[in-house]
Amino acid sequence: MARENSKDNLIEVLEYFKAMKFDHMLTHTSMLLAACAKPMFIPQEQIDVDTQQDDNQTISAIPEIEQIADQPPKYNRHGSLTNLYNTFVHCQQCSLDKNIVFGSGDINARIMFIGDAPKPEDVVQNKPFASTSGEILTKLIEKMGFTRESVYITNVAKCLCADKPKKEQSLTLCAPLTATQIEIIAPDVIVALGKMATFFLKGLTGTKSELSISKERGVFFNYQAGNKMIPVMPTFHPDYLLQKSTEKWKVWEDAQAVLKEIANKKN
């Protein structure tokens, strides 16, 4: 019975893909079928930064959320995301322990933050960026005029990765899941936190070490999510800022560009 329910969840997800014309995601059907298992319920400070910016240049955030007009009739974003979680919660695609940290925040968020992989603290609290680096992210979000509850936060990989090879494997195997998350939430802007997230969102292949986040940050690129083109701002991962706090002002510079992009979309 559990497996039948999981298949029902999968069918609903695939029907959603079809309604939204996410034809490219239908190629992942075999992976979704392999991952089917019993359904589970999805658990639902100003940044200390030397901005080197004049206070008058600070841009106000746009916290209000507008209804997305091009969604199909009776579109249920929460239901689609929950079904996606239920489909993947017992995924057997890799050898990692399945301590899944799926994501947290507003499913109608205008801005989405994506990192690389969960940490032990994230697993304990069942939310991404629950560690010390998460405190830096929270302060950034609040300085932008939002709260953690009004944005959506996740990682490309969903399980705790003990070493780099397993993290690389998890990033690759979780990519379709994260792509579907993005399509369901359909934010106005994505912030890619660090090299791994940027590599995934740019659709690159090959060696991730060849990508330099120092060169990529601060410049938008587009990510195709179904029928929506989403601008992505790559920036430093909060872990990097723990090691090199002098770079925080660059992250705030990137955040201001994100706020401008959101303001332009509203207008």
MIDOSE-1310 file (N, C-alpha, C; in nm, 2 decimals, decimal comma, always signed):
residues 267
mare	+0,08/-0,12/+0,00/+0,00/+0,00/+0,00/+0,09/+0,13/+0,00; +0,20/+0,12/+0,08/+0,28/+0,24/+0,09/+0,34/+0,27/-0,05; +0,39/+0,16/-0,12/+0,45/+0,19/-0,25/+0,34/+0,24/-0,35; +0,22/+0,19/-0,34/+0,11/+0,24/-0,43/+0,09/+0,38/-0,41
nskd	+0,09/+0,42/-0,28/+0,07/+0,57/-0,25/+0,18/+0,65/-0,31; +0,30/+0,60/-0,29/+0,42/+0,67/-0,35/+0,41/+0,68/-0,50; +0,36/+0,58/-0,57/+0,34/+0,59/-0,71/+0,24/+0,69/-0,74; +0,13/+0,70/-0,66/+0,03/+0,80/-0,68/+0,09/+0,94/-0,67
nlie	+0,18/+0,96/-0,57/+0,25/+1,08/-0,56/+0,33/+1,11/-0,68; +0,40/+1,01/-0,74/+0,49/+1,03/-0,85/+0,40/+1,07/-0,97; +0,28/+1,00/-0,99/+0,19/+1,04/-1,10/+0,15/+1,18/-1,09; +0,12/+1,23/-0,97/+0,08/+1,37/-0,95/+0,20/+1,46/-0,99
vley	+0,32/+1,43/-0,95/+0,44/+1,51/-0,99/+0,45/+1,51/-1,14; +0,44/+1,40/-1,21/+0,45/+1,39/-1,35/+0,34/+1,46/-1,42; +0,22/+1,46/-1,37/+0,11/+1,53/-1,43/+0,14/+1,68/-1,42; +0,20/+1,72/-1,30/+0,24/+1,86/-1,29/+0,34/+1,90/-1,39
fkam	+0,44/+1,82/-1,42/+0,54/+1,84/-1,52/+0,47/+1,87/-1,66; +0,37/+1,78/-1,69/+0,30/+1,79/-1,81/+0,22/+1,92/-1,82; +0,15/+1,95/-1,72/+0,07/+2,08/-1,72/+0,16/+2,20/-1,73; +0,28/+2,20/-1,67/+0,37/+2,31/-1,68/+0,46/+2,31/-1,81
kfdh	+0,44/+2,20/-1,89/+0,52/+2,18/-2,01/+0,67/+2,16/-1,97; +0,70/+2,09/-1,86/+0,84/+2,07/-1,82/+0,88/+1,94/-1,89; +0,87/+1,93/-2,02/+0,90/+1,81/-2,09/+1,04/+1,75/-2,06; +1,13/+1,84/-2,04/+1,27/+1,79/-2,02/+1,28/+1,71/-1,89
mlth	+1,19/+1,74/-1,79/+1,20/+1,67/-1,66/+1,14/+1,53/-1,67; +1,06/+1,51/-1,78/+1,00/+1,37/-1,79/+1,11/+1,27/-1,82; +1,22/+1,32/-1,87/+1,33/+1,22/-1,90/+1,38/+1,16/-1,77; +1,35/+1,22/-1,65/+1,40/+1,16/-1,53/+1,30/+1,06/-1,47
tsml	+1,20/+1,01/-1,55/+1,10/+0,92/-1,50/+1,16/+0,80/-1,44; +1,26/+0,74/-1,50/+1,32/+0,62/-1,45/+1,38/+0,64/-1,31; +1,44/+0,76/-1,29/+1,50/+0,79/-1,16/+1,39/+0,80/-1,06; +1,28/+0,87/-1,09/+1,17/+0,89/-1,00/+1,11/+0,75/-0,96
laac	+1,09/+0,67/-1,06/+1,03/+0,54/-1,03/+1,12/+0,46/-0,94; +1,26/+0,46/-0,96/+1,35/+0,39/-0,88/+1,35/+0,44/-0,73; +1,31/+0,57/-0,72/+1,32/+0,63/-0,59/+1,19/+0,61/-0,51; +1,08/+0,56/-0,57/+0,95/+0,54/-0,50/+0,97/+0,47/-0,37
akpm	+0,90/+0,51/-0,27/+0,90/+0,45/-0,14/+0,78/+0,50/-0,06; +0,76/+0,46/+0,07/+0,64/+0,50/+0,14/+0,64/+0,65/+0,16; +0,52/+0,71/+0,15/+0,51/+0,85/+0,17/+0,54/+0,90/+0,31; +0,59/+1,01/+0,33/+0,61/+1,07/+0,46/+0,57/+1,22/+0,45
fipq	+0,53/+1,27/+0,57/+0,49/+1,41/+0,57/+0,61/+1,50/+0,57; +0,61/+1,60/+0,49/+0,73/+1,69/+0,49/+0,73/+1,79/+0,61; +0,83/+1,78/+0,69/+0,83/+1,87/+0,81/+0,83/+2,01/+0,76; +0,73/+2,06/+0,80/+0,73/+2,20/+0,77/+0,82/+2,28/+0,88
eqid	+1,91/+4,01/+1,23/+2,03/+4,05/+1,29/+2,10/+4,12/+1,18; +2,09/+4,20/+1,15/+2,17/+4,27/+1,05/+2,30/+4,20/+1,03; +2,35/+4,19/+0,91/+2,48/+4,12/+0,88/+2,59/+4,21/+0,92; +2,69/+4,15/+0,99/+2,81/+4,23/+1,03/+2,90/+4,24/+0,91
vdtq	+2,88/+4,34/+0,84/+2,96/+4,35/+0,71/+3,01/+4,49/+0,69; +3,14/+4,49/+0,65/+3,20/+4,62/+0,61/+3,16/+4,65/+0,47; +3,05/+4,71/+0,45/+2,99/+4,72/+0,32/+3,07/+4,81/+0,22; +3,14/+4,90/+0,28/+3,21/+5,00/+0,20/+3,11/+5,07/+0,10
qddn	+2,98/+5,08/+0,14/+2,88/+5,14/+0,07/+2,82/+5,25/+0,15; +2,77/+5,36/+0,09/+2,71/+5,47/+0,16/+2,57/+5,42/+0,20; +2,53/+5,45/+0,32/+2,40/+5,41/+0,37/+2,28/+5,45/+0,28; +2,30/+5,56/+0,21/+2,19/+5,61/+0,13/+2,18/+5,53/+0,00
qtis	+2,27/+5,44/-0,02/+2,26/+5,35/-0,14/+2,19/+5,22/-0,10; +2,16/+5,20/+0,02/+2,09/+5,08/+0,06/+1,95/+5,07/-0,01; +1,92/+4,95/-0,06/+1,79/+4,94/-0,13/+1,69/+4,86/-0,05; +1,57/+4,91/-0,05/+1,47/+4,84/+0,03/+1,43/+4,71/-0,04
aipe	+1,40/+4,61/+0,04/+1,35/+4,48/-0,02/+1,21/+4,49/-0,06; +1,16/+4,40/-0,13/+1,02/+4,39/-0,18/+0,96/+4,27/-0,12; +0,91/+4,27/+0,01/+0,87/+4,15/+0,07/+0,74/+4,09/+0,03; +0,65/+4,18/-0,03/+0,52/+4,13/-0,06/+0,53/+4,03/-0,18
ieqi	+0,44/+3,93/-0,18/+0,45/+3,83/-0,28/+0,33/+3,84/-0,38; +0,35/+3,84/-0,50/+0,25/+3,86/-0,60/+0,21/+3,72/-0,66; +0,08/+3,70/-0,69/+0,03/+3,58/-0,75/+0,10/+3,56/-0,89; +0,15/+3,45/-0,92/+0,21/+3,42/-1,05/+0,09/+3,39/-1,14
adqp	+0,08/+3,47/-1,25/-0,04/+3,46/-1,33/-0,04/+3,34/-1,43; +0,08/+3,28/-1,46/+0,08/+3,18/-1,56/+0,08/+3,04/-1,51; +0,04/+3,02/-1,38/+0,03/+2,89/-1,33/-0,10/+2,82/-1,38; -0,09/+2,68/-1,40/-0,21/+2,61/-1,45/-0,33/+2,62/-1,35
pkyn	-0,45/+2,60/-1,39/-0,57/+2,60/-1,31/-0,55/+2,50/-1,19; -0,60/+2,55/-1,07/-0,60/+2,47/-0,95/-0,45/+2,43/-0,91; -0,36/+2,51/-0,95/-0,22/+2,48/-0,92/-0,20/+2,48/-0,77; -0,14/+2,37/-0,72/-0,12/+2,35/-0,57/+0,03/+2,34/-0,55
rhgs	+0,10/+2,45/-0,52/+0,24/+2,45/-0,51/+0,29/+2,36/-0,39; +0,21/+2,38/-0,28/+0,25/+2,30/-0,16/+0,23/+2,15/-0,18; +0,12/+2,11/-0,25/+0,10/+1,97/-0,28/+0,20/+1,92/-0,37; +0,25/+1,99/-0,47/+0,35/+1,95/-0,56/+0,48/+1,93/-0,49
ltnl	+0,52/+2,02/-0,40/+0,64/+2,01/-0,33/+0,64/+1,89/-0,23; +0,53/+1,87/-0,17/+0,51/+1,76/-0,07/+0,52/+1,63/-0,14; +0,46/+1,62/-0,26/+0,46/+1,50/-0,34/+0,61/+1,47/-0,38; +0,68/+1,57/-0,42/+0,81/+1,55/-0,46/+0,90/+1,50/-0,35
yntf	+0,88/+1,56/-0,23/+0,95/+1,51/-0,11/+0,92/+1,36/-0,08; +0,79/+1,33/-0,09/+0,75/+1,19/-0,06/+0,80/+1,09/-0,16; +0,82/+1,14/-0,28/+0,88/+1,05/-0,39/+1,03/+1,02/-0,36; +1,10/+1,12/-0,31/+1,25/+1,11/-0,30/+1,29/+1,07/-0,16
vhcq	+1,21/+1,07/-0,06/+1,25/+1,06/+0,08/+1,33/+0,93/+0,11; +1,30/+0,83/+0,03/+1,37/+0,70/+0,05/+1,45/+0,67/-0,08; +1,50/+0,77/-0,14/+1,58/+0,75/-0,26/+1,70/+0,65/-0,24; +1,72/+0,56/-0,33/+1,83/+0,47/-0,32/+1,94/+0,49/-0,43
qcsl	+1,95/+0,61/-0,48/+2,04/+0,64/-0,59/+2,18/+0,64/-0,55; +2,21/+0,66/-0,42/+2,35/+0,66/-0,38/+2,36/+0,59/-0,24; +2,48/+0,58/-0,19/+2,51/+0,50/-0,07/+2,50/+0,59/+0,06; +2,46/+0,71/+0,05/+2,46/+0,80/+0,17/+2,35/+0,76/+0,26
dkni	+2,36/+0,79/+0,39/+2,25/+0,77/+0,48/+2,15/+0,87/+0,44; +2,02/+0,83/+0,45/+1,91/+0,92/+0,40/+1,86/+1,01/+0,51; +1,95/+1,10/+0,55/+1,91/+1,20/+0,64/+1,88/+1,32/+0,56; +1,76/+1,33/+0,49/+1,73/+1,43/+0,39/+1,70/+1,56/+0,46
vfgs	+1,76/+1,67/+0,41/+1,73/+1,80/+0,45/+1,67/+1,86/+0,32; +1,54/+1,87/+0,31/+1,48/+1,90/+0,18/+1,48/+2,05/+0,15; +1,45/+2,13/+0,24/+1,45/+2,28/+0,22/+1,35/+2,34/+0,32; +1,36/+2,47/+0,33/+1,27/+2,54/+0,43/+1,24/+2,68/+0,38
gdin	+1,12/+2,73/+0,42/+1,09/+2,87/+0,39/+0,95/+2,87/+0,32; +0,93/+2,99/+0,25/+0,80/+3,02/+0,18/+0,80/+2,95/+0,05; +0,70/+2,87/+0,02/+0,69/+2,80/-0,11/+0,65/+2,90/-0,22; +0,61/+3,02/-0,18/+0,57/+3,13/-0,28/+0,68/+3,23/-0,28
arim	+0,80/+3,20/-0,24/+0,91/+3,30/-0,22/+0,95/+3,36/-0,35; +0,98/+3,49/-0,35/+1,03/+3,56/-0,46/+1,18/+3,54/-0,48; +1,25/+3,50/-0,38/+1,39/+3,47/-0,38/+1,43/+3,34/-0,32; +1,52/+3,27/-0,39/+1,56/+3,13/-0,34/+1,71/+3,13/-0,33
figd	+1,75/+3,08/-0,21/+1,90/+3,06/-0,19/+1,93/+2,92/-0,20; +2,04/+2,88/-0,27/+2,08/+2,74/-0,29/+2,22/+2,73/-0,26; +2,25/+2,64/-0,17/+2,39/+2,60/-0,13/+2,43/+2,47/-0,19; +2,53/+2,40/-0,13/+2,58/+2,28/-0,19/+2,52/+2,16/-0,12
apkp	+2,55/+2,14/+0,01/+2,50/+2,02/+0,08/+2,48/+2,04/+0,23; +2,39/+1,96/+0,29/+2,37/+1,98/+0,44/+2,49/+1,95/+0,52; +2,49/+2,00/+0,64/+2,59/+1,97/+0,75/+2,52/+1,90/+0,86; +2,60/+1,84/+0,95/+2,53/+1,77/+1,07/+2,43/+1,85/+1,14
edvv	+2,46/+1,98/+1,16/+2,36/+2,06/+1,23/+2,23/+2,08/+1,16; +2,24/+2,08/+1,02/+2,12/+2,09/+0,94/+2,03/+1,96/+0,96; +2,10/+1,85/+0,97/+2,03/+1,72/+0,98/+1,95/+1,72/+1,12; +2,02/+1,76/+1,22/+1,97/+1,76/+1,36/+1,84/+1,85/+1,36
qnkp	+1,85/+1,97/+1,30/+1,74/+2,06/+1,31/+1,64/+2,05/+1,19; +1,68/+1,96/+1,09/+1,60/+1,94/+0,97/+1,57/+2,06/+0,90; +1,67/+2,15/+0,88/+1,66/+2,27/+0,80/+1,80/+2,30/+0,74; +1,81/+2,35/+0,62/+1,94/+2,39/+0,57/+1,99/+2,52/+0,63
fast	+2,12/+2,52/+0,64/+2,20/+2,64/+0,69/+2,16/+2,66/+0,84; +2,16/+2,56/+0,92/+2,13/+2,57/+1,06/+2,26/+2,59/+1,14; +2,38/+2,58/+1,08/+2,51/+2,59/+1,15/+2,55/+2,74/+1,16; +2,67/+2,76/+1,20/+2,73/+2,89/+1,22/+2,72/+2,97/+1,09
sgei	+2,75/+2,90/+0,98/+2,75/+2,97/+0,85/+2,60/+3,01/+0,82; +2,51/+2,94/+0,87/+2,37/+2,97/+0,85/+2,33/+3,10/+0,92; +2,40/+3,13/+1,03/+2,37/+3,26/+1,10/+2,41/+3,38/+1,01; +2,52/+3,36/+0,94/+2,57/+3,46/+0,84/+2,46/+3,48/+0,73
ltkl	+2,41/+3,37/+0,68/+2,31/+3,38/+0,58/+2,18/+3,45/+0,63; +2,14/+3,41/+0,75/+2,02/+3,47/+0,81/+2,04/+3,62/+0,82; +2,16/+3,67/+0,87/+2,18/+3,81/+0,88/+2,18/+3,88/+0,75; +2,23/+3,82/+0,64/+2,22/+3,87/+0,51/+2,08/+3,89/+0,46
iekm	+2,00/+3,78/+0,48/+1,86/+3,78/+0,44/+1,78/+3,89/+0,51; +1,81/+3,91/+0,64/+1,74/+4,01/+0,72/+1,79/+4,15/+0,68; +1,91/+4,17/+0,64/+1,96/+4,30/+0,60/+1,90/+4,33/+0,46; +1,86/+4,23/+0,39/+1,79/+4,26/+0,26/+1,65/+4,29/+0,28
gftr	+1,60/+4,28/+0,40/+1,46/+4,32/+0,43/+1,36/+4,20/+0,43; +1,42/+4,08/+0,43/+1,34/+3,96/+0,43/+1,36/+3,88/+0,57; +1,30/+3,77/+0,58/+1,32/+3,68/+0,69/+1,35/+3,54/+0,63; +1,40/+3,45/+0,71/+1,42/+3,31/+0,66/+1,29/+3,25/+0,61
esvy	+1,18/+3,29/+0,68/+1,05/+3,24/+0,66/+0,99/+3,29/+0,53; +1,04/+3,40/+0,48/+0,98/+3,46/+0,36/+1,06/+3,44/+0,23; +1,17/+3,37/+0,24/+1,25/+3,32/+0,13/+1,25/+3,17/+0,13; +1,31/+3,11/+0,03/+1,32/+2,96/+0,03/+1,47/+2,92/+0,03
itnv	+1,51/+2,83/+0,11/+1,65/+2,79/+0,12/+1,66/+2,64/+0,10; +1,76/+2,60/+0,02/+1,78/+2,46/+0,01/+1,93/+2,44/-0,04; +1,97/+2,31/-0,06/+2,10/+2,28/-0,11/+2,08/+2,19/-0,24; +2,18/+2,19/-0,32/+2,17/+2,10/-0,44/+2,16/+1,96/-0,39
akcl	+2,26/+1,92/-0,31/+2,25/+1,78/-0,25/+2,16/+1,79/-0,13; +2,09/+1,68/-0,10/+1,99/+1,68/+0,01/+2,03/+1,60/+0,13; +2,14/+1,52/+0,12/+2,18/+1,43/+0,23/+2,32/+1,47/+0,28; +2,34/+1,44/+0,40/+2,47/+1,47/+0,47/+2,58/+1,39/+0,40
cadk	+2,69/+1,46/+0,35/+2,80/+1,41/+0,28/+2,92/+1,41/+0,36; +2,98/+1,29/+0,39/+3,09/+1,28/+0,48/+3,23/+1,32/+0,42; +3,24/+1,30/+0,29/+3,36/+1,33/+0,22/+3,33/+1,39/+0,08; +3,44/+1,44/+0,02/+3,42/+1,51/-0,11/+3,37/+1,42/-0,22
pkke	+3,42/+1,30/-0,24/+3,37/+1,21/-0,35/+3,22/+1,19/-0,33; +3,17/+1,16/-0,21/+3,03/+1,14/-0,19/+2,95/+1,26/-0,21; +3,01/+1,38/-0,18/+2,94/+1,51/-0,20/+2,92/+1,53/-0,35; +3,02/+1,50/-0,43/+3,02/+1,51/-0,57/+2,91/+1,42/-0,63
qslt	+2,91/+1,30/-0,58/+2,81/+1,20/-0,62/+2,67/+1,25/-0,59; +2,65/+1,30/-0,47/+2,52/+1,34/-0,43/+2,47/+1,46/-0,50; +2,56/+1,55/-0,53/+2,53/+1,67/-0,61/+2,48/+1,63/-0,75; +2,54/+1,54/-0,81/+2,50/+1,49/-0,94/+2,36/+1,42/-0,94
lcap	+2,34/+1,33/-0,84/+2,22/+1,25/-0,84/+2,10/+1,34/-0,79; +2,13/+1,44/-0,70/+2,02/+1,52/-0,65/+1,98/+1,63/-0,75; +2,06/+1,65/-0,85/+2,03/+1,76/-0,94/+1,89/+1,77/-1,00; +1,83/+1,65/-1,04/+1,70/+1,66/-1,10/+1,59/+1,70/-0,99
ltat	+1,61/+1,65/-0,87/+1,53/+1,69/-0,76/+1,53/+1,84/-0,73; +1,65/+1,90/-0,73/+1,66/+2,04/-0,71/+1,61/+2,12/-0,82; +1,63/+2,07/-0,94/+1,57/+2,14/-1,06/+1,42/+2,14/-1,05; +1,36/+2,04/-1,00/+1,21/+2,03/-0,99/+1,17/+2,13/-0,88
qiei	+1,24/+2,13/-0,77/+1,21/+2,23/-0,66/+1,20/+2,37/-0,72; +1,30/+2,40/-0,80/+1,31/+2,54/-0,85/+1,19/+2,56/-0,94; +1,15/+2,47/-1,02/+1,04/+2,48/-1,11/+0,91/+2,50/-1,04; +0,89/+2,43/-0,93/+0,77/+2,44/-0,85/+0,76/+2,57/-0,78
iapd	+0,87/+2,61/-0,71/+0,87/+2,74/-0,64/+0,87/+2,86/-0,73; +0,94/+2,85/-0,84/+0,94/+2,95/-0,95/+0,97/+3,09/-0,89; +1,09/+3,11/-0,82/+1,12/+3,24/-0,76/+1,15/+3,34/-0,87; +1,15/+3,46/-0,83/+1,19/+3,57/-0,93/+1,34/+3,57/-0,95
viva	+1,42/+3,54/-0,84/+1,56/+3,54/-0,85/+1,62/+3,43/-0,76; +1,73/+3,37/-0,80/+1,80/+3,27/-0,73/+1,94/+3,33/-0,69; +1,98/+3,30/-0,56/+2,11/+3,33/-0,52/+2,19/+3,20/-0,51; +2,29/+3,18/-0,58/+2,37/+3,06/-0,58/+2,49/+3,08/-0,48
lgkm	+2,49/+3,00/-0,37/+2,58/+3,02/-0,27/+2,70/+2,93/-0,29; +2,81/+2,98/-0,35/+2,93/+2,90/-0,37/+2,94/+2,84/-0,50; +3,06/+2,77/-0,51/+3,10/+2,71/-0,64/+3,00/+2,60/-0,69; +2,97/+2,50/-0,59/+2,89/+2,39/-0,63/+2,75/+2,43/-0,68
atff	+2,69/+2,52/-0,61/+2,55/+2,56/-0,66/+2,56/+2,63/-0,79; +2,66/+2,71/-0,81/+2,68/+2,79/-0,93/+2,71/+2,69/-1,05; +2,79/+2,59/-1,02/+2,82/+2,49/-1,13/+2,69/+2,42/-1,17; +2,61/+2,38/-1,08/+2,48/+2,31/-1,11/+2,39/+2,40/-1,19
lkgl	+2,37/+2,52/-1,14/+2,27/+2,61/-1,20/+2,32/+2,66/-1,34; +2,45/+2,66/-1,36/+2,50/+2,70/-1,50/+2,49/+2,58/-1,59; +2,45/+2,46/-1,54/+2,44/+2,35/-1,63/+2,58/+2,30/-1,68; +2,68/+2,32/-1,60/+2,81/+2,28/-1,65/+2,84/+2,14/-1,63
tgtk	+2,94/+2,09/-1,71/+2,99/+1,95/-1,69/+3,14/+1,95/-1,68; +3,19/+1,85/-1,64/+3,34/+1,84/-1,62/+3,38/+1,86/-1,48; +3,50/+1,92/-1,46/+3,56/+1,93/-1,33/+3,51/+2,06/-1,26; +3,45/+2,05/-1,14/+3,40/+2,16/-1,07/+3,51/+2,25/-1,03
sels	+3,63/+2,20/-1,00/+3,74/+2,28/-0,96/+3,78/+2,38/-1,06; +3,74/+2,37/-1,18/+3,78/+2,46/-1,28/+3,70/+2,59/-1,27; +3,59/+2,59/-1,20/+3,51/+2,71/-1,19/+3,56/+2,79/-1,07; +3,57/+2,92/-1,10/+3,62/+3,02/-0,99/+3,50/+3,10/-0,95
iske	+3,46/+3,09/-0,83/+3,35/+3,17/-0,78/+3,39/+3,31/-0,76; +3,51/+3,34/-0,74/+3,56/+3,48/-0,73/+3,54/+3,55/-0,87; +3,55/+3,48/-0,98/+3,53/+3,54/-1,11/+3,38/+3,54/-1,15; +3,31/+3,44/-1,10/+3,17/+3,43/-1,14/+3,08/+3,52/-1,06
rgvf	+3,11/+3,55/-0,93/+3,02/+3,62/-0,85/+3,00/+3,77/-0,90; +2,88/+3,82/-0,86/+2,85/+3,95/-0,90/+2,79/+3,97/-1,04; +2,78/+3,87/-1,12/+2,73/+3,88/-1,25/+2,61/+3,78/-1,27; +2,50/+3,83/-1,31/+2,38/+3,75/-1,33/+2,40/+3,65/-1,45
fnyq	+2,34/+3,53/-1,44/+2,32/+3,45/-1,56/+2,18/+3,39/-1,55; +2,13/+3,34/-1,65/+1,99/+3,29/-1,66/+1,98/+3,14/-1,64; +1,88/+3,10/-1,57/+1,85/+2,96/-1,55/+1,71/+2,93/-1,60; +1,70/+2,83/-1,69/+1,57/+2,80/-1,75/+1,50/+2,70/-1,66
agnk	+1,39/+2,74/-1,60/+1,31/+2,65/-1,51/+1,18/+2,63/-1,58; +1,16/+2,52/-1,65/+1,04/+2,50/-1,72/+1,02/+2,61/-1,83; +0,90/+2,68/-1,81/+0,88/+2,79/-1,91/+0,91/+2,93/-1,85; +0,99/+2,93/-1,75/+1,03/+3,05/-1,68/+1,18/+3,07/-1,68
mipv	+1,23/+3,19/-1,72/+1,37/+3,22/-1,72/+1,40/+3,29/-1,59; +1,49/+3,24/-1,51/+1,52/+3,30/-1,37/+1,66/+3,35/-1,37; +1,68/+3,48/-1,33/+1,82/+3,53/-1,32/+1,88/+3,47/-1,19; +2,01/+3,44/-1,20/+2,08/+3,38/-1,09/+2,20/+3,46/-1,06
mptf	+2,21/+3,50/-0,93/+2,33/+3,57/-0,88/+2,42/+3,48/-0,80; +2,54/+3,45/-0,86/+2,64/+3,37/-0,78/+2,71/+3,46/-0,68; +2,74/+3,40/-0,57/+2,81/+3,48/-0,47/+2,89/+3,38/-0,38; +2,96/+3,43/-0,28/+3,04/+3,34/-0,19/+2,95/+3,26/-0,10
hpdy	+2,99/+3,14/-0,07/+2,92/+3,06/+0,03/+2,95/+3,12/+0,17; +2,85/+3,11/+0,26/+2,88/+3,16/+0,40/+3,00/+3,09/+0,47; +3,03/+2,97/+0,43/+3,14/+2,90/+0,49/+3,27/+2,98/+0,45; +3,28/+3,03/+0,33/+3,40/+3,11/+0,29/+3,41/+3,23/+0,37
llqk	+3,29/+3,30/+0,40/+3,30/+3,42/+0,48/+3,34/+3,40/+0,62; +3,32/+3,28/+0,68/+3,38/+3,24/+0,81/+3,53/+3,25/+0,81; +3,59/+3,21/+0,69/+3,73/+3,21/+0,68/+3,79/+3,34/+0,64; +3,71/+3,42/+0,56/+3,76/+3,54/+0,51/+3,65/+3,65/+0,52
stek	+3,63/+3,70/+0,64/+3,52/+3,80/+0,67/+3,54/+3,93/+0,59; +3,65/+3,96/+0,54/+3,67/+4,08/+0,46/+3,60/+4,08/+0,33; +3,55/+3,96/+0,29/+3,48/+3,95/+0,16/+3,33/+3,97/+0,18; +3,29/+4,00/+0,30/+3,14/+4,01/+0,32/+3,08/+4,13/+0,24
wkvw	+3,16/+4,23/+0,23/+3,11/+4,35/+0,16/+3,07/+4,32/+0,01; +3,15/+4,22/-0,05/+3,12/+4,18/-0,18/+2,99/+4,10/-0,19; +2,96/+4,02/-0,09/+2,83/+3,95/-0,08/+2,72/+4,05/-0,07; +2,74/+4,15/+0,01/+2,63/+4,26/+0,02/+2,61/+4,33/-0,11
edaq	+2,72/+4,35/-0,18/+2,71/+4,41/-0,31/+2,63/+4,33/-0,41; +2,65/+4,20/-0,40/+2,57/+4,10/-0,48/+2,42/+4,11/-0,44; +2,40/+4,11/-0,31/+2,27/+4,12/-0,26/+2,19/+4,24/-0,30; +2,26/+4,35/-0,31/+2,19/+4,47/-0,36/+2,15/+4,46/-0,50
avlk	+2,23/+4,39/-0,58/+2,20/+4,37/-0,72/+2,07/+4,28/-0,73; +2,06/+4,19/-0,64/+1,94/+4,10/-0,63/+1,82/+4,18/-0,60; +1,83/+4,27/-0,51/+1,72/+4,36/-0,47/+1,68/+4,45/-0,59; +1,77/+4,50/-0,66/+1,74/+4,58/-0,78/+1,66/+4,50/-0,88
eian	+1,71/+4,37/-0,90/+1,64/+4,28/-1,00/+1,50/+4,25/-0,96; +1,47/+4,23/-0,83/+1,34/+4,21/-0,78/+1,25/+4,33/-0,80; +1,31/+4,45/-0,77/+1,24/+4,57/-0,79/+1,20/+4,60/-0,93; +1,29/+4,56/-1,02/+1,26/+4,58/-1,17/+1,15/+4,48/-1,21
kkn	+1,15/+4,36/-1,16/+1,04/+4,27/-1,19/+0,91/+4,31/-1,14; +0,90/+4,38/-1,03/+0,78/+4,43/-0,98/+0,73/+4,54/-1,06; +0,82/+4,62/-1,11/+0,78/+4,74/-1,19/+0,75/+4,70/-1,34
